[in-house]
Amino acid sequence: MILCIQALNFFKGQKIKRKNGIIELRFQITLSCGCPTCAGGRFDASRFNVDVKIISDDGKIYKGKGIFTGNVSEFLAHVPVEFSGDANLEIYAVDKETGAAGRLFMPIKIE
């Protein structure tokens, strides 16, 4: 089973603003068939392990964890970063019970 990760408050090429040295990322995780993830459902979002990485142009890695917000399929991550400029974002999610997994990788700009 494949998990699909879709950006909600950031997009490829768009500048993401830091607030107090932290960027906030909101995204959805659903199944490839379009079924949602939710609390207590067949694909219970509380079982998901969601790792977020921001990789700067000089190779430094900034990490965060995605957490289920309680809204259907919605996750949130706060990642502390010490720079502005171009970077790559990677979000990797896996359902520990079923093995369903997905990955989002995209270039971003941090302001």
Phi, psi and chi 1 to 4 in degrees:
 res  aa     phi    psi   chi1   chi2   chi3   chi4
   1 MET       -  138.7 -171.4   69.4   60.6      -
   2 ILE  -109.2  135.2  -62.9  172.2      -      -
   3 LEU   -96.3  136.9  -61.7  175.8      -      -
   4 CYS  -104.8  132.6  -65.2      -      -      -
   5 ILE  -114.8  124.4  -57.1  170.0      -      -
   6 GLN  -126.6  132.3  -60.5  169.5  -31.2      -
   7 ALA   -67.5  142.7      -      -      -      -
   8 LEU  -112.0  -40.4  -67.5  177.0      -      -
   9 ASN  -120.6   17.2   73.6  -28.8      -      -
  10 PHE  -149.3  150.9   59.4   95.0      -      -
  11 PHE  -142.8  157.1  -56.9   97.5      -      -
  12 LYS   -54.6  126.6 -177.7  178.5  177.5 -179.4
  13 GLY    85.1  -15.7      -      -      -      -
  14 GLN   -78.2  144.8  177.5 -171.3   24.1      -
  15 LYS   -78.4  133.6  -69.1 -177.5 -179.5  175.7
  16 ILE  -105.2  124.6  -59.5  171.7      -      -
  17 LYS   -85.6  137.0  -67.7 -175.0 -179.7 -173.6
  18 ARG   -85.7  142.8  -73.1 -176.5  -59.7  152.8
  19 LYS  -126.4  115.8  -67.7 -179.6 -176.2  171.8
  20 ASN    55.3   38.2  -61.7  -39.6      -      -
  21 GLY    78.1   12.0      -      -      -      -
  22 ILE  -128.5  138.6  -64.1  173.3      -      -
  23 ILE  -107.5  143.7   60.9  170.0      -      -
  24 GLU  -107.4  127.8  179.4  179.0  -76.2      -
  25 LEU  -119.7  125.3  -56.0  169.2      -      -
  26 ARG  -113.6  135.0  -72.4 -171.6  178.1  -86.2
  27 PHE  -152.8  160.2   48.4   94.6      -      -
  28 GLN  -104.4  144.2  -74.2 -174.8  -28.4      -
  29 ILE  -124.2  119.5  -59.3  177.1      -      -
  30 THR  -129.5  173.1   59.0      -      -      -
  31 LEU   -82.7  156.8  -82.2   65.3      -      -
  32 SER   -61.3  -23.9   58.4      -      -      -
  33 CYS   -78.8   -8.2   63.5      -      -      -
  34 GLY   100.8   -6.8      -      -      -      -
  35 CYS   -65.6  142.5  -69.2      -      -      -
  36 PRO   -79.7  165.1   31.3  -36.2      -      -
  37 THR  -106.8  142.6   57.3      -      -      -
  38 CYS  -158.8  170.1   60.2      -      -      -
  39 ALA   -70.3  126.7      -      -      -      -
  40 GLY    78.6   -2.9      -      -      -      -
  41 GLY   -83.3 -176.8      -      -      -      -
  42 ARG   -55.7  -41.4  169.2   69.9  179.0   98.5
  43 PHE  -109.8   78.6  -71.4   90.0      -      -
  44 ASP   -70.9  116.2 -172.6  -18.2      -      -
  45 ALA   -61.7  -22.3      -      -      -      -
  46 SER   -69.3  -16.5   67.1      -      -      -
  47 ARG   -84.8  -10.8  -65.3 -169.6  -45.6 -113.9
  48 PHE   -76.3  139.4  -73.3   23.7      -      -
  49 ASN  -105.8  117.6 -176.6   30.3      -      -
  50 VAL  -122.7  112.2 -177.6      -      -      -
  51 ASP  -104.4  136.0  -68.0  -41.0      -      -
  52 VAL  -121.5  131.2  178.6      -      -      -
  53 LYS  -130.1  139.5  -68.5 -179.6 -172.2  174.1
  54 ILE  -118.6  124.7  -64.8  173.6      -      -
  55 ILE  -113.2  115.6  -56.4  133.8      -      -
  56 SER   -73.6  165.6   66.3      -      -      -
  57 ASP   -59.6  -27.8  -86.6   -8.8      -      -
  58 ASP   -89.3    7.9   65.0    0.9      -      -
  59 GLY    91.1   -0.3      -      -      -      -
  60 LYS   -73.2  139.2 -170.2  164.0 -177.4 -176.0
  61 ILE  -111.3  130.3  -61.9  172.8      -      -
  62 TYR  -114.4  130.3  -58.6   85.2      -      -
  63 LYS  -117.7  152.4  -63.5  179.8 -179.0 -179.0
  64 GLY  -151.8  173.4      -      -      -      -
  65 LYS  -119.1  138.5  -75.2  -69.5 -154.0 -177.2
  66 GLY   -87.1  135.7      -      -      -      -
  67 ILE  -124.1  146.4   56.8  167.9      -      -
  68 PHE   -70.2  130.2 -179.5   57.3      -      -
  69 THR   -83.2  -15.8   66.1      -      -      -
  70 GLY   101.4  -18.6      -      -      -      -
  71 ASN   -85.4  144.3  -63.6  -33.7      -      -
  72 VAL   -50.2  122.2  174.0      -      -      -
  73 SER    66.6    4.3  -58.3      -      -      -
  74 GLU   -99.2  133.0 -172.3  177.1  -72.3      -
  75 PHE  -125.7  159.0  -71.3   75.3      -      -
  76 LEU  -138.3  139.6  172.9   69.5      -      -
  77 ALA  -135.9  140.1      -      -      -      -
  78 HIS  -114.3  122.8  -69.8  104.0      -      -
  79 VAL  -123.1  119.9 -177.2      -      -      -
  80 PRO   -74.9  130.0   21.2  -24.5      -      -
  81 VAL  -131.9  149.5  -66.4      -      -      -
  82 GLU  -112.9   17.4  -58.2  169.6  -16.2      -
  83 PHE  -146.4  166.7   72.8   98.3      -      -
  84 SER  -120.8  149.3  -63.9      -      -      -
  85 GLY   130.5 -163.7      -      -      -      -
  86 ASP   -74.9  145.6  -66.0  -25.0      -      -
  87 ALA  -157.7  173.2      -      -      -      -
  88 ASN  -117.5  140.4  -73.7  -54.2      -      -
  89 LEU  -110.4  134.4  168.3   65.9      -      -
  90 GLU  -130.0  127.4  178.4 -179.8   28.2      -
  91 ILE  -121.2  126.4  -58.7  173.3      -      -
  92 TYR  -124.8  127.3  177.9   75.6      -      -
  93 ALA  -126.7  142.0      -      -      -      -
  94 VAL  -143.3  137.5   63.2      -      -      -
  95 ASP   -88.2  111.7  179.3  -22.3      -      -
  96 LYS   -62.8  -25.4  -64.1  177.1  -80.5 -170.5
  97 GLU   -83.5  -44.4 -177.2  177.8  -60.5      -
  98 THR   -97.2  -19.6   66.2      -      -      -
  99 GLY    84.2   -0.2      -      -      -      -
 100 ALA   -59.4  137.7      -      -      -      -
 101 ALA  -145.3  158.3      -      -      -      -
 102 GLY  -157.5  160.5      -      -      -      -
 103 ARG  -144.4  137.6  179.1  176.7  176.2 -106.6
 104 LEU  -119.4  130.6  172.1   71.6      -      -
 105 PHE  -134.4  124.4 -172.0   83.5      -      -
 106 MET  -155.1  151.5   69.4  167.3   38.3      -
 107 PRO   -74.9  144.3   23.5  -28.2      -      -
 108 ILE  -137.7  167.7   60.0  170.9      -      -
 109 LYS  -124.2  129.3  -65.2 -179.9 -175.9  -66.3
 110 ILE  -105.5  131.0  -62.8  173.3      -      -
 111 GLU  -105.8      - -168.1  171.6   80.8      -
